[in-house]
């Protein structure tokens, strides 16, 4: 039985968006691994934005650098 854990940040993700994530992952497992959707287990963990980072920076700092680059 495939088990997938998706971590998303608490930034106002709607129920519809969460359902779309689950549907997409389930479809991917069906298409790639040929698994029956009824046997897949998908968990969505909502995490605080401060708990993780990208490129050695906390996510909020990384996003600020992206915004600064976009303004140039």
Buried (B, 14 or more C-beta within 10 A) or exposed (E): EBEBEBEEBEEEEEEEEBEEBBEEBBEBBBEEEEBEEEEBEBEBEEEEEEEEEEEEEBBEEBEEEEEEEEEE
